[in-house]
C-alpha cells in the first residue's frame, strides 16, 4: 500500500515538475493541463484576459458617462447648483453618521480584551505590571 502511494505521488511530481514548469514535458512541448472544471489553463487565461478587458472598458465608459453628465449640467447652467446640493448632502450624511461612528469607536475601545481588569492591555503579562515587575 505504501509503495502504491509513493508511485502515485512520484507520477504527479513528474507531470507537474517537467522542466520547472507545470504542464511541460522534458522535451519542451506544452501539454494542455485540464483542471477540475474540464478547462485547460489556456482557456482560463483567455477568459481572464477577456474579463479584464470588459472591466477596463466598462470602467472607462462609466467615467465617461459621469463626465458627460457634468458636461450636460454645465451646458444647462446648473452645474454649480448641482455641486452645492451634492456637497450639502454629503455634509448631512457626515453629520448624521458621526455620532454612530464615535459611539462604535468608544464601544470598541471600552470592550477591548485586556481593559476590563485595569491593566494596560499587555496580553503577554496579564496579571503583572507592564514595567518588568522586579523587586530588586
N, CA, C and O atoms as CSV, one atom per row, in Angstrom:
chain,resi,resn,atom,element,x,y,z
A,1,UNK,N,N,0.818,-1.184,0.000
A,1,UNK,CA,C,0.000,0.000,0.000
A,1,UNK,C,C,0.869,1.259,0.000
A,1,UNK,O,O,0.549,2.237,-0.676
A,2,UNK,N,N,1.975,1.233,0.763
A,2,UNK,CA,C,2.855,2.393,0.818
A,2,UNK,C,C,3.545,2.650,-0.508
A,2,UNK,O,O,3.704,3.803,-0.909
A,3,UNK,N,N,3.964,1.576,-1.207
A,3,UNK,CA,C,4.627,1.757,-2.491
A,3,UNK,C,C,3.690,2.336,-3.534
A,3,UNK,O,O,4.106,3.154,-4.355
A,4,UNK,N,N,2.449,1.929,-3.515
A,4,UNK,CA,C,1.475,2.443,-4.481
A,4,UNK,C,C,1.281,3.953,-4.283
A,4,UNK,O,O,1.189,4.708,-5.250
A,5,UNK,N,N,1.222,4.382,-3.005
A,5,UNK,CA,C,1.052,5.796,-2.712
A,5,UNK,C,C,2.261,6.596,-3.189
A,5,UNK,O,O,2.106,7.675,-3.759
A,6,UNK,N,N,3.468,6.067,-2.957
A,6,UNK,CA,C,4.671,6.749,-3.407
A,6,UNK,C,C,4.718,6.833,-4.921
A,6,UNK,O,O,5.125,7.859,-5.467
A,7,UNK,N,N,4.304,5.759,-5.622
A,7,UNK,CA,C,4.293,5.776,-7.076
A,7,UNK,C,C,3.328,6.830,-7.608
A,7,UNK,O,O,3.642,7.518,-8.580
A,8,UNK,N,N,2.162,6.965,-6.987
A,8,UNK,CA,C,1.197,7.959,-7.435
A,8,UNK,C,C,1.721,9.377,-7.233
A,8,UNK,O,O,1.572,10.233,-8.106
A,9,UNK,N,N,2.336,9.619,-6.077
A,9,UNK,CA,C,2.858,10.970,-5.838
A,9,UNK,C,C,4.057,11.255,-6.717
A,9,UNK,O,O,4.238,12.398,-7.137
A,10,UNK,N,N,4.879,10.270,-7.011
A,10,UNK,CA,C,6.016,10.469,-7.892
A,10,UNK,C,C,5.529,10.807,-9.298
A,10,UNK,O,O,6.092,11.675,-9.965
A,11,UNK,N,N,4.478,10.117,-9.746
A,11,UNK,CA,C,3.911,10.405,-11.060
A,11,UNK,C,C,3.349,11.813,-11.130
A,11,UNK,O,O,3.470,12.481,-12.156
A,12,UNK,N,N,2.730,12.272,-10.040
A,12,UNK,CA,C,2.205,13.633,-10.015
A,12,UNK,C,C,3.339,14.637,-10.079
A,12,UNK,O,O,3.232,15.648,-10.772
A,13,UNK,N,N,4.430,14.372,-9.364
A,13,UNK,CA,C,5.565,15.279,-9.380
A,13,UNK,C,C,6.181,15.350,-10.767
A,13,UNK,O,O,6.547,16.430,-11.231
A,14,UNK,N,N,6.299,14.200,-11.435
A,14,UNK,CA,C,6.892,14.198,-12.768
A,14,UNK,C,C,6.022,14.962,-13.751
A,14,UNK,O,O,6.546,15.644,-14.632
A,15,UNK,N,N,4.706,14.864,-13.618
A,15,UNK,CA,C,3.823,15.585,-14.535
A,15,UNK,C,C,3.894,17.083,-14.308
A,15,UNK,O,O,3.850,17.856,-15.265
A,16,UNK,N,N,4.003,17.509,-13.043
A,16,UNK,CA,C,3.975,18.940,-12.773
A,16,UNK,C,C,5.349,19.578,-12.793
A,16,UNK,O,O,5.448,20.777,-13.055
A,17,UNK,N,N,6.400,18.848,-12.531
A,17,UNK,CA,C,7.717,19.452,-12.491
A,17,UNK,C,C,8.336,19.584,-13.867
A,17,UNK,O,O,8.989,20.590,-14.145
A,18,UNK,N,N,8.159,18.620,-14.723
A,18,UNK,CA,C,8.710,18.572,-16.080
A,18,UNK,C,C,9.728,19.504,-16.538
A,18,UNK,O,O,10.404,18.791,-17.279
A,19,UNK,N,N,10.142,20.424,-16.547
A,19,UNK,CA,C,11.180,21.345,-16.927
A,19,UNK,C,C,11.093,22.554,-16.004
A,19,UNK,O,O,11.498,23.650,-16.391
A,20,UNK,N,N,10.584,22.379,-14.811
A,20,UNK,CA,C,10.454,23.520,-13.918
A,20,UNK,C,C,9.112,24.220,-14.044
A,20,UNK,O,O,8.786,25.093,-13.239
A,21,UNK,N,N,8.328,23.842,-15.056
A,21,UNK,CA,C,7.027,24.488,-15.262
A,21,UNK,C,C,5.956,23.421,-15.283
A,21,UNK,O,O,6.192,22.298,-15.728
A,22,UNK,N,N,4.773,23.778,-14.800
A,22,UNK,CA,C,3.703,22.776,-14.788
A,22,UNK,C,C,3.157,22.604,-16.196
A,22,UNK,O,O,3.005,23.567,-16.947
A,23,UNK,N,N,2.869,21.368,-16.529
A,23,UNK,CA,C,2.275,21.093,-17.816
A,23,UNK,C,C,3.266,20.940,-18.945
A,23,UNK,O,O,2.850,20.799,-20.095
A,24,UNK,N,N,4.567,20.960,-18.670
A,24,UNK,CA,C,5.555,20.784,-19.725
A,24,UNK,C,C,6.212,19.433,-19.580
A,24,UNK,O,O,6.407,18.936,-18.471
A,25,UNK,N,N,6.547,18.852,-20.699
A,25,UNK,CA,C,7.282,17.601,-20.666
A,25,UNK,C,C,8.761,17.917,-20.739
A,25,UNK,O,O,9.144,19.075,-20.908
A,26,UNK,N,N,9.584,16.912,-20.614
A,26,UNK,CA,C,11.025,17.124,-20.669
A,26,UNK,C,C,11.506,17.577,-22.039
A,26,UNK,O,O,12.612,18.104,-22.153
A,27,UNK,N,N,10.699,17.386,-23.088
A,27,UNK,CA,C,11.111,17.778,-24.428
A,27,UNK,C,C,10.788,19.223,-24.740
A,27,UNK,O,O,11.148,19.709,-25.812
A,28,UNK,N,N,10.118,19.930,-23.836
A,28,UNK,CA,C,9.807,21.333,-24.058
A,28,UNK,C,C,8.456,21.553,-24.706
A,28,UNK,O,O,8.071,22.703,-24.917
A,29,UNK,N,N,7.715,20.496,-25.033
A,29,UNK,CA,C,6.392,20.641,-25.612
A,29,UNK,C,C,5.383,20.914,-24.507
A,29,UNK,O,O,5.421,20.300,-23.441
A,30,UNK,N,N,4.501,21.828,-24.778
A,30,UNK,CA,C,3.478,22.210,-23.800
A,30,UNK,C,C,2.300,21.243,-23.884
A,30,UNK,O,O,1.708,21.060,-24.948
A,31,UNK,N,N,1.973,20.637,-22.767
A,31,UNK,CA,C,0.843,19.718,-22.700
A,31,UNK,C,C,-0.314,20.460,-22.053
A,31,UNK,O,O,-0.171,20.938,-20.928
A,32,UNK,N,N,-1.468,20.575,-22.730
A,32,UNK,CA,C,-2.591,21.254,-22.092
A,32,UNK,C,C,-3.051,20.491,-20.862
A,32,UNK,O,O,-3.396,19.311,-20.937
A,33,UNK,N,N,-3.051,21.167,-19.754
A,33,UNK,CA,C,-3.402,20.537,-18.484
A,33,UNK,C,C,-4.857,20.834,-18.182
A,33,UNK,O,O,-5.235,21.997,-18.034
A,34,UNK,N,N,-5.671,19.809,-18.088
A,34,UNK,CA,C,-7.080,20.031,-17.783
A,34,UNK,C,C,-7.245,20.144,-16.278
A,34,UNK,O,O,-6.691,19.359,-15.509
A,35,UNK,N,N,-8.013,21.131,-15.884
A,35,UNK,CA,C,-8.266,21.390,-14.488
A,35,UNK,C,C,-9.584,20.736,-14.106
A,35,UNK,O,O,-10.292,20.235,-14.979
A,36,UNK,N,N,-9.931,20.729,-12.821
A,36,UNK,CA,C,-11.136,20.017,-12.387
A,36,UNK,C,C,-12.419,20.426,-13.110
A,36,UNK,O,O,-13.324,19.602,-13.235
A,37,UNK,N,N,-12.531,21.651,-13.583
A,37,UNK,CA,C,-13.734,22.092,-14.271
A,37,UNK,C,C,-13.785,21.638,-15.717
A,37,UNK,O,O,-14.761,21.927,-16.410
A,38,UNK,N,N,-12.771,20.939,-16.193
A,38,UNK,CA,C,-12.718,20.489,-17.571
A,38,UNK,C,C,-12.119,21.525,-18.504
A,38,UNK,O,O,-12.128,21.325,-19.719
A,39,UNK,N,N,-11.599,22.626,-17.980
A,39,UNK,CA,C,-10.996,23.670,-18.798
A,39,UNK,C,C,-9.486,23.553,-18.751
A,39,UNK,O,O,-8.919,23.089,-17.763
A,40,UNK,N,N,-8.845,23.973,-19.816
A,40,UNK,CA,C,-7.383,23.980,-19.832
A,40,UNK,C,C,-6.894,25.314,-19.285
A,40,UNK,O,O,-7.669,26.258,-19.131
A,41,UNK,N,N,-5.611,25.378,-18.997
A,41,UNK,CA,C,-5.031,26.620,-18.484
A,41,UNK,C,C,-5.154,27.741,-19.505
A,41,UNK,O,O,-5.377,28.896,-19.141
A,42,UNK,N,N,-5.006,27.401,-20.800
A,42,UNK,CA,C,-5.103,28.421,-21.844
A,42,UNK,C,C,-6.512,29.005,-21.911
A,42,UNK,O,O,-6.672,30.215,-22.075
A,43,UNK,N,N,-7.528,28.164,-21.787
A,43,UNK,CA,C,-8.904,28.652,-21.816
A,43,UNK,C,C,-9.191,29.559,-20.637
A,43,UNK,O,O,-9.861,30.583,-20.775
A,44,UNK,N,N,-8.682,29.179,-19.482
A,44,UNK,CA,C,-8.886,30.013,-18.289
A,44,UNK,C,C,-8.167,31.346,-18.449
A,44,UNK,O,O,-8.709,32.387,-18.078
A,45,UNK,N,N,-6.964,31.328,-18.991
A,45,UNK,CA,C,-6.212,32.568,-19.197
A,45,UNK,C,C,-6.919,33.466,-20.210
A,45,UNK,O,O,-6.986,34.680,-20.018
A,46,UNK,N,N,-7.449,32.878,-21.290
A,46,UNK,CA,C,-8.189,33.682,-22.276
A,46,UNK,C,C,-9.428,34.296,-21.640
A,46,UNK,O,O,-9.748,35.456,-21.900
A,47,UNK,N,N,-10.123,33.537,-20.817
A,47,UNK,CA,C,-11.295,34.067,-20.124
A,47,UNK,C,C,-10.938,35.180,-19.156
A,47,UNK,O,O,-11.669,36.161,-19.019
A,48,UNK,N,N,-9.813,35.017,-18.492
A,48,UNK,CA,C,-9.368,36.058,-17.558
A,48,UNK,C,C,-9.023,37.341,-18.307
A,48,UNK,O,O,-9.380,38.435,-17.869
A,49,UNK,N,N,-8.327,37.209,-19.437
A,49,UNK,CA,C,-7.982,38.382,-20.238
A,49,UNK,C,C,-9.241,39.070,-20.773
A,49,UNK,O,O,-9.319,40.298,-20.796
A,50,UNK,N,N,-10.227,38.273,-21.202
A,50,UNK,CA,C,-11.476,38.828,-21.714
A,50,UNK,C,C,-12.206,39.577,-20.598
A,50,UNK,O,O,-12.741,40.661,-20.831
A,51,UNK,N,N,-12.232,39.013,-19.393
A,51,UNK,CA,C,-12.885,39.679,-18.261
A,51,UNK,C,C,-12.173,40.976,-17.906
A,51,UNK,O,O,-12.819,41.972,-17.582
A,52,UNK,N,N,-10.842,40.967,-17.966
A,52,UNK,CA,C,-10.103,42.201,-17.681
A,52,UNK,C,C,-10.438,43.294,-18.692
A,52,UNK,O,O,-10.570,44.463,-18.328
A,53,UNK,N,N,-10.576,42.912,-19.966
A,53,UNK,CA,C,-10.942,43.901,-20.978
A,53,UNK,C,C,-12.330,44.460,-20.723
A,53,UNK,O,O,-12.554,45.665,-20.848
A,54,UNK,N,N,-13.268,43.581,-20.363
A,54,UNK,CA,C,-14.635,44.040,-20.088
A,54,UNK,C,C,-14.634,45.033,-18.937
A,54,UNK,O,O,-15.265,46.086,-19.025
A,55,UNK,N,N,-13.928,44.705,-17.852
A,55,UNK,CA,C,-13.901,45.608,-16.706
A,55,UNK,C,C,-13.148,46.894,-17.027
A,55,UNK,O,O,-13.543,47.966,-16.569
A,56,UNK,N,N,-12.069,46.807,-17.806
A,56,UNK,CA,C,-11.304,48.003,-18.156
A,56,UNK,C,C,-12.166,48.954,-18.966
A,56,UNK,O,O,-12.299,50.128,-18.619
A,57,UNK,N,N,-12.755,48.448,-20.050
A,57,UNK,CA,C,-13.547,49.328,-20.908
A,57,UNK,C,C,-14.867,49.709,-20.249
A,57,UNK,O,O,-15.381,50.799,-20.503
A,58,UNK,N,N,-15.424,48.850,-19.416
A,58,UNK,CA,C,-16.627,49.208,-18.673
A,58,UNK,C,C,-16.362,50.344,-17.704
A,58,UNK,O,O,-17.175,51.259,-17.576
A,59,UNK,N,N,-15.226,50.290,-17.022
A,59,UNK,CA,C,-14.856,51.368,-16.106
A,59,UNK,C,C,-14.608,52.669,-16.838
A,59,UNK,O,O,-14.998,53.739,-16.371
A,60,UNK,N,N,-13.958,52.576,-17.988
A,60,UNK,CA,C,-13.730,53.791,-18.775
A,60,UNK,C,C,-15.056,54.390,-19.236
A,60,UNK,O,O,-15.236,55.607,-19.201
A,61,UNK,N,N,-15.981,53.539,-19.668
A,61,UNK,CA,C,-17.288,54.018,-20.103
A,61,UNK,C,C,-18.064,54.658,-18.964
A,61,UNK,O,O,-18.754,55.659,-19.156
A,62,UNK,N,N,-17.946,54.072,-17.774
A,62,UNK,CA,C,-18.644,54.632,-16.610
A,62,UNK,C,C,-18.154,56.042,-16.318
A,62,UNK,O,O,-18.962,56.944,-16.097
A,63,UNK,N,N,-16.841,56.241,-16.314
A,63,UNK,CA,C,-16.323,57.566,-16.004
A,63,UNK,C,C,-16.573,58.545,-17.141
A,63,UNK,O,O,-16.717,59.744,-16.899
A,64,UNK,N,N,-16.629,58.056,-18.378
A,64,UNK,CA,C,-17.011,58.933,-19.478
A,64,UNK,C,C,-18.455,59.405,-19.322
A,64,UNK,O,O,-18.760,60.568,-19.585
A,65,UNK,N,N,-19.341,58.507,-18.895
A,65,UNK,CA,C,-20.727,58.917,-18.654
A,65,UNK,C,C,-20.829,59.925,-17.512
A,65,UNK,O,O,-21.625,60.862,-17.576
A,66,UNK,N,N,-20.025,59.732,-16.469
A,66,UNK,CA,C,-20.030,60.728,-15.384
A,66,UNK,C,C,-19.572,62.089,-15.896
A,66,UNK,O,O,-20.141,63.121,-15.541
A,67,UNK,N,N,-18.544,62.079,-16.730
A,67,UNK,CA,C,-18.080,63.335,-17.316
A,67,UNK,C,C,-19.133,63.953,-18.221
A,67,UNK,O,O,-19.291,65.173,-18.252
A,68,UNK,N,N,-19.853,63.114,-18.958
A,68,UNK,CA,C,-20.909,63.617,-19.834
A,68,UNK,C,C,-22.040,64.251,-19.027
A,68,UNK,O,O,-22.596,65.271,-19.433
A,69,UNK,N,N,-22.381,63.651,-17.887
A,69,UNK,CA,C,-23.410,64.239,-17.018
A,69,UNK,C,C,-22.949,65.608,-16.525
A,69,UNK,O,O,-23.726,66.563,-16.530
A,70,UNK,N,N,-21.693,65.706,-16.100
A,70,UNK,CA,C,-21.179,67.001,-15.637
A,70,UNK,C,C,-21.173,68.021,-16.772
A,70,UNK,O,O,-21.483,69.192,-16.557
A,71,UNK,N,N,-20.822,67.581,-17.977
A,71,UNK,CA,C,-20.821,68.496,-19.125
A,71,UNK,C,C,-22.237,68.982,-19.442
A,71,UNK,O,O,-22.440,70.164,-19.716
A,72,UNK,N,N,-23.198,68.086,-19.405
A,72,UNK,CA,C,-24.585,68.488,-19.667
A,72,UNK,C,C,-25.098,69.444,-18.592
A,72,UNK,O,O,-25.803,70.405,-18.899
A,73,UNK,N,N,-24.749,69.183,-17.344
A,73,UNK,CA,C,-25.158,70.107,-16.279
A,73,UNK,C,C,-24.517,71.482,-16.478
A,73,UNK,O,O,-25.150,72.506,-16.221
A,74,UNK,N,N,-23.271,71.506,-16.933
A,74,UNK,CA,C,-22.593,72.776,-17.173
A,74,UNK,C,C,-23.248,73.515,-18.330
A,74,UNK,O,O,-23.448,74.727,-18.257
A,75,UNK,N,N,-23.581,72.800,-19.395
A,75,UNK,CA,C,-24.209,73.446,-20.548
A,75,UNK,C,C,-25.579,74.014,-20.206
A,75,UNK,O,O,-26.002,75.007,-20.798
A,76,UNK,N,N,-26.270,73.401,-19.266
A,76,UNK,CA,C,-27.574,73.905,-18.852
A,76,UNK,C,C,-27.451,75.004,-17.801
A,76,UNK,O,O,-28.443,75.653,-17.465
A,77,UNK,N,N,-26.255,75.216,-17.284
A,77,UNK,CA,C,-26.036,76.285,-16.318
A,77,UNK,C,C,-26.397,75.912,-14.903
A,77,UNK,O,O,-26.574,76.798,-14.066
A,78,UNK,N,N,-26.515,74.631,-14.603
A,78,UNK,CA,C,-26.903,74.225,-13.257
A,78,UNK,C,C,-25.815,73.399,-12.574
A,78,UNK,O,O,-26.077,72.765,-11.552
A,79,UNK,N,N,-24.611,73.397,-13.119
A,79,UNK,CA,C,-23.544,72.591,-12.524
A,79,UNK,C,C,-23.194,73.085,-11.124
A,79,UNK,O,O,-23.005,72.283,-10.210
A,80,UNK,N,N,-23.108,74.398,-10.954
A,80,UNK,CA,C,-22.791,74.953,-9.637
A,80,UNK,C,C,-23.849,74.597,-8.613
A,80,UNK,O,O,-23.524,74.233,-7.483
A,81,UNK,N,N,-25.103,74.697,-8.994
A,81,UNK,CA,C,-26.193,74.352,-8.084
A,81,UNK,C,C,-26.159,72.864,-7.749
A,81,UNK,O,O,-26.365,72.479,-6.598
A,82,UNK,N,N,-25.898,72.029,-8.756
A,82,UNK,CA,C,-25.835,70.584,-8.519
A,82,UNK,C,C,-24.692,70.237,-7.573
A,82,UNK,O,O,-24.846,69.379,-6.703
A,83,UNK,N,N,-23.544,70.897,-7.736
A,83,UNK,CA,C,-22.416,70.626,-6.839
A,83,UNK,C,C,-22.707,71.101,-5.425
A,83,UNK,O,O,-22.296,70.455,-4.461
A,84,UNK,N,N,-23.410,72.220,-5.285
A,84,UNK,CA,C,-23.781,72.692,-3.949
A,84,UNK,C,C,-24.734,71.716,-3.262
A,84,UNK,O,O,-24.587,71.434,-2.073
A,85,UNK,N,N,-25.704,71.205,-4.004
A,85,UNK,CA,C,-26.656,70.245,-3.433
A,85,UNK,C,C,-25.935,68.960,-3.058
A,85,UNK,O,O,-26.207,68.377,-2.008
A,86,UNK,N,N,-25.010,68.513,-3.917
A,86,UNK,CA,C,-24.239,67.306,-3.621
A,86,UNK,C,C,-23.388,67.500,-2.367
A,86,UNK,O,O,-23.340,66.616,-1.512
A,87,UNK,N,N,-22.718,68.646,-2.250
A,87,UNK,CA,C,-21.893,68.917,-1.068
A,87,UNK,C,C,-22.753,68.987,0.190
A,87,UNK,O,O,-22.353,68.485,1.240
A,88,UNK,N,N,-23.925,69.601,0.095
A,88,UNK,CA,C,-24.814,69.684,1.255
A,88,UNK,C,C,-25.286,68.294,1.666
A,88,UNK,O,O,-25.369,67.995,2.857
A,89,UNK,N,N,-25.591,67.451,0.700
A,89,UNK,CA,C,-25.995,66.081,1.012
A,89,UNK,C,C,-24.887,65.290,1.679
A,89,UNK,O,O,-25.137,64.535,2.618
A,90,UNK,N,N,-23.662,65.458,1.200
A,90,UNK,CA,C,-22.525,64.751,1.811
A,90,UNK,C,C,-22.275,65.226,3.233
A,90,UNK,O,O,-21.996,64.417,4.117
A,91,UNK,N,N,-22.373,66.540,3.464
A,91,UNK,CA,C,-22.200,67.054,4.829
A,91,UNK,C,C,-23.303,66.548,5.757
A,91,UNK,O,O,-23.041,66.206,6.910
A,92,UNK,N,N,-24.531,66.501,5.255
A,92,UNK,CA,C,-25.628,65.979,6.063
A,92,UNK,C,C,-25.387,64.516,6.418
A,92,UNK,O,O,-25.609,64.101,7.555
A,93,UNK,N,N,-24.938,63.749,5.452
A,93,UNK,CA,C,-24.633,62.342,5.702
A,93,UNK,C,C,-23.505,62.193,6.719
A,93,UNK,O,O,-23.555,61.323,7.588
A,94,UNK,N,N,-22.490,63.044,6.608
A,94,UNK,CA,C,-21.375,63.007,7.554
A,94,UNK,C,C,-21.837,63.330,8.969
A,94,UNK,O,O,-21.454,62.648,9.919
A,95,UNK,N,N,-22.659,64.369,9.112
A,95,UNK,CA,C,-23.125,64.755,10.443
A,95,UNK,C,C,-24.081,63.726,11.034
A,95,UNK,O,O,-24.120,63.544,12.251
A,96,UNK,N,N,-24.852,63.051,10.182
A,96,UNK,CA,C,-25.752,62.021,10.694
A,96,UNK,C,C,-24.988,60.763,11.102
A,96,UNK,O,O,-25.389,60.083,12.046
A,97,UNK,N,N,-23.900,60.443,10.410
A,97,UNK,CA,C,-23.147,59.230,10.699
A,97,UNK,C,C,-22.133,59.425,11.827
A,97,UNK,O,O,-21.711,58.451,12.451
A,98,UNK,N,N,-21.737,60.674,12.095
A,98,UNK,CA,C,-20.686,60.938,13.076
A,98,UNK,C,C,-20.998,60.391,14.470
A,98,UNK,O,O,-20.112,59.773,15.061
A,99,UNK,N,N,-22.180,60.572,15.032
A,99,UNK,CA,C,-22.433,60.019,16.373
A,99,UNK,C,C,-22.322,58.494,16.419
A,99,UNK,O,O,-21.822,57.935,17.396
A,100,UNK,N,N,-22.787,57.822,15.362
A,100,UNK,CA,C,-22.711,56.364,15.347
A,100,UNK,C,C,-21.258,55.879,15.227
A,100,UNK,O,O,-20.881,54.877,15.833
A,101,UNK,N,N,-20.469,56.582,14.459
A,101,UNK,CA,C,-19.057,56.211,14.325
A,101,UNK,C,C,-18.327,56.433,15.650
A,101,UNK,O,O,-17.537,55.590,16.075
A,102,UNK,N,N,-18.587,57.556,16.294
A,102,UNK,CA,C,-17.951,57.824,17.588
A,102,UNK,C,C,-18.386,56.811,18.641
A,102,UNK,O,O,-17.559,56.330,19.415
A,103,UNK,N,N,-19.668,56.485,18.677
A,103,UNK,CA,C,-20.164,55.510,19.639
A,103,UNK,C,C,-19.544,54.136,19.379
A,103,UNK,O,O,-19.151,53.448,20.321
A,104,UNK,N,N,-19.456,53.738,18.127
A,104,UNK,CA,C,-18.833,52.452,17.794
A,104,UNK,C,C,-17.368,52.406,18.193
A,104,UNK,O,O,-16.900,51.392,18.711
A,105,UNK,N,N,-16.638,53.489,17.961
A,105,UNK,CA,C,-15.238,53.535,18.357
A,105,UNK,C,C,-15.064,53.490,19.860
A,105,UNK,O,O,-14.165,52.818,20.366
A,106,UNK,N,N,-15.923,54.203,20.577
A,106,UNK,CA,C,-15.860,54.194,22.034
A,106,UNK,C,C,-16.188,52.813,22.587
A,106,UNK,O,O,-15.523,52.349,23.513
A,107,UNK,N,N,-17.202,52.148,22.037
A,107,UNK,CA,C,-17.550,50.797,22.493
A,107,UNK,C,C,-16.418,49.816,22.204
A,107,UNK,O,O,-16.118,48.949,23.025
A,108,UNK,N,N,-15.793,49.952,21.042
A,108,UNK,CA,C,-14.676,49.061,20.712
A,108,UNK,C,C,-13.504,49.289,21.667
A,108,UNK,O,O,-12.839,48.341,22.085
A,109,UNK,N,N,-13.262,50.541,22.003
A,109,UNK,CA,C,-12.167,50.854,22.918
A,109,UNK,C,C,-12.452,50.317,24.321
A,109,UNK,O,O,-11.564,49.776,24.980
A,110,UNK,N,N,-13.689,50.470,24.767
A,110,UNK,CA,C,-14.015,50.042,26.126
A,110,UNK,C,C,-14.163,48.534,26.261
A,110,UNK,O,O,-13.865,47.983,27.320
A,111,UNK,N,N,-14.614,47.859,25.220
A,111,UNK,CA,C,-14.849,46.424,25.302
A,111,UNK,C,C,-13.676,45.598,24.784
A,111,UNK,O,O,-13.796,44.385,24.612
A,112,UNK,N,N,-12.557,46.244,24.538
A,112,UNK,CA,C,-11.370,45.546,24.052
A,112,UNK,C,C,-10.841,44.605,25.130
A,112,UNK,O,O,-10.831,44.979,26.302
A,113,UNK,N,N,-10.398,43.388,24.774
A,113,UNK,CA,C,-9.846,42.470,25.786
A,113,UNK,C,C,-8.620,43.066,26.461
A,113,UNK,O,O,-7.795,43.710,25.812
A,114,UNK,N,N,-8.507,42.849,27.766
A,114,UNK,CA,C,-7.350,43.360,28.494
A,114,UNK,C,C,-7.626,44.677,29.181
A,114,UNK,O,O,-6.798,45.128,29.972
A,115,UNK,N,N,-8.751,45.313,28.916
A,115,UNK,CA,C,-9.086,46.593,29.544
A,115,UNK,C,C,-10.071,46.429,30.692
A,115,UNK,O,O,-10.383,47.414,31.361
A,116,UNK,N,N,-10.567,45.237,30.943
A,116,UNK,CA,C,-11.605,45.061,31.958
A,116,UNK,C,C,-11.036,45.101,33.373
A,116,UNK,O,O,-11.684,45.621,34.282
A,117,UNK,N,N,-9.836,44.562,33.570
A,117,UNK,CA,C,-9.265,44.490,34.912
A,117,UNK,C,C,-8.327,45.642,35.205
A,117,UNK,O,O,-7.644,45.631,36.229
A,118,UNK,N,N,-8.277,46.622,34.345
A,118,UNK,CA,C,-7.474,47.796,34.619
A,118,UNK,C,C,-6.037,47.708,34.149
A,118,UNK,O,O,-5.275,48.653,34.356
A,119,UNK,N,N,-5.632,46.598,33.516
A,119,UNK,CA,C,-4.239,46.581,33.054
A,119,UNK,C,C,-4.148,47.301,31.720
A,119,UNK,O,O,-5.169,47.619,31.110
A,120,UNK,N,N,-2.939,47.558,31.271
A,120,UNK,CA,C,-2.709,48.418,30.105
A,120,UNK,C,C,-2.887,47.690,28.789
A,120,UNK,O,O,-2.479,48.223,27.758
A,121,UNK,N,N,-3.461,46.527,28.764
A,121,UNK,CA,C,-3.693,45.823,27.517
A,121,UNK,C,C,-2.518,44.975,27.084
A,121,UNK,O,O,-2.437,44.577,25.922
A,122,UNK,N,N,-1.600,44.691,28.003
A,122,UNK,CA,C,-0.440,43.872,27.678
A,122,UNK,C,C,-0.851,42.414,27.817
A,122,UNK,O,O,-0.959,41.900,28.930
A,123,UNK,N,N,-1.081,41.744,26.689
A,123,UNK,CA,C,-1.563,40.368,26.720
A,123,UNK,C,C,-0.476,39.379,27.147
A,123,UNK,O,O,-0.782,38.258,27.552
A,124,UNK,N,N,0.779,39.788,27.058
A,124,UNK,CA,C,1.863,38.858,27.421
A,124,UNK,C,C,1.968,38.687,28.928
A,124,UNK,O,O,2.390,37.628,29.393
A,125,UNK,N,N,1.601,39.684,29.695
A,125,UNK,CA,C,1.725,39.635,31.151
A,125,UNK,C,C,0.397,40.119,31.753
A,125,UNK,O,O,0.331,41.240,32.256
A,126,UNK,N,N,-0.649,39.304,31.710
A,126,UNK,CA,C,-1.971,39.799,32.104
A,126,UNK,C,C,-2.103,40.129,33.585
A,126,UNK,O,O,-2.941,40.961,33.933
A,127,UNK,N,N,-1.325,39.526,34.468
A,127,UNK,CA,C,-1.534,39.767,35.890
A,127,UNK,C,C,-0.576,40.772,36.499
A,127,UNK,O,O,-0.849,41.297,37.579
A,128,UNK,N,N,0.517,41.051,35.852
A,128,UNK,CA,C,1.532,41.918,36.449
A,128,UNK,C,C,1.572,43.272,35.798
A,128,UNK,O,O,0.741,43.601,34.952
A,129,UNK,N,N,2.563,44.067,36.209
A,129,UNK,CA,C,2.710,45.398,35.630
A,129,UNK,C,C,3.456,45.312,34.302
A,129,UNK,O,O,4.116,44.314,34.013
A,130,UNK,N,N,3.346,46.351,33.512
A,130,UNK,CA,C,3.972,46.350,32.203
A,130,UNK,C,C,5.456,46.686,32.278
A,130,UNK,O,O,6.173,46.498,31.294
A,131,UNK,N,N,5.943,47.185,33.433
A,131,UNK,CA,C,7.309,47.674,33.519
A,131,UNK,C,C,8.341,46.637,33.915
A,131,UNK,O,O,9.500,47.013,34.090
A,132,UNK,N,N,8.027,45.407,34.065
A,132,UNK,CA,C,9.022,44.392,34.413
A,132,UNK,C,C,8.704,43.705,35.715
A,132,UNK,O,O,8.879,42.491,35.814
A,133,UNK,N,N,8.242,44.427,36.723
A,133,UNK,CA,C,7.721,43.851,37.944
A,133,UNK,C,C,8.754,43.238,38.870
A,133,UNK,O,O,8.376,42.425,39.713
A,134,UNK,N,N,10.010,43.568,38.772
A,134,UNK,CA,C,11.014,43.010,39.679
A,134,UNK,C,C,11.072,43.741,40.992
A,134,UNK,O,O,10.661,44.900,41.058
A,135,UNK,N,N,11.572,43.108,42.058
A,135,UNK,CA,C,11.666,43.736,43.360
A,135,UNK,C,C,13.075,44.205,43.652
A,135,UNK,O,O,13.316,44.793,44.706
A,136,UNK,N,N,14.007,43.964,42.758
A,136,UNK,CA,C,15.411,44.240,43.070
A,136,UNK,C,C,15.872,45.404,42.396
A,136,UNK,O,O,17.033,45.784,42.545
